[in-house]
């Protein structure tokens, strides 16, 4: 019986020790945004391709890959070349199947 009590006590102490108090916000804040300047690549997880907007604008995704962006007075500027393609084409080891005019941000490396 004492072994059972010891094991149960250890389990309870372990579970209580793993708990933490986390503040809960009564109203959630807005989703994060990132400011960009001029056309830039869009992460594949957010549709891929290129955002064609000129000037400063915001999106709900971070610059990716981060190494291809530089901070330009508080906005992210894509350092890659923006290249247009009329339809399907090879893109490195892959093949892009977009059937219409579209763009990609290409690294020179």
N, C-alpha and C positions, 0 to 999 in steps of 0.2 A: 504494500500500500504506500509506503514512504517513497519508493522509487517512482510510482505513478504521480504522486504529488510533486516530487522534485522535477520530473519531466514537464508536467503541466505548468508549474511555476516558471520554469525556464522558457517555455514557449510563450507564456503571457508577457514576461519581461522582455523577451526578444521582439515581440510584436509591438509592444508599447514603445520600446526604444527606437524602433524604425519609423515611428510616426513623426510628423512634423506639422507645425501650424503654418498655414499659408494664407496670406491676406487675400480676400476675395473682393473684387471690384463690384460695386453695385451696378454700374453701367459700363459696359465694355467700351473701350476706345476705338477709334477708327483703325482700319487695317493699315499696316505700314505702307509708305510709298517711297519711291526713289525718283529723284529729278535727273533727267537726261537733257542733253543738248544735241540737236540735229539728228539725222538718221543714225540708227544703231541696230546692231543685231539683237534679236529677241531669243531668249532661251527656248530650247526645244519643248520644255515642259509647259511653255506658254504659247505654243503655236509655231515657234521657229521663224525663220525668215528675217525680214528687216522691217523695223518701224520707220515709215517714211517722213515722219513729222519733222519740220524745221523748227529751230529755236528751242527755248526751254519748255519742257513738258514733263509730266509725271506718269509713272506706271506702278502697278502693284507687284512688281518683281524686281529683284536685285540684279545688278549687272553681272552677266556670266558669259564666258569665264572672266572673273575679276581682273586677271592679268592683262586683258585686252582693253581695259578702260582706264582713263586717267581723270583725276578731279580737275574740272575746269570751272573755277570760281563757284564751287558748291554744287555743280551738276556733273554727271558722268558723261564723258565723251568717248565714243568707241574709236580706237586707233586703227581698226582694220579697214581694208578697202571694201567699199560697197560695189558689188558687181551685179549687173543685170543679165538674165538669161531668158531667151524667148520661149522655152519649153523644157521638156525632159533633157537631162544631161548627166554626165559623170561628175562626181564631186569627191575627189580623192579616191578612196577604195569603195565608196558607196555610189549609189545612183539616185538622183533626185527625179521623182516622177511627176512633179507639178506640171500640168499641161499648158499653162498660160505664162505670160510675161511675169517674172518675179525676180527678187534679189536675194543675194546672200552676202554676209559679212565674211570676208576671207582674210586669214592671217598670211603674212608673207613667209612665215617660217615653216 
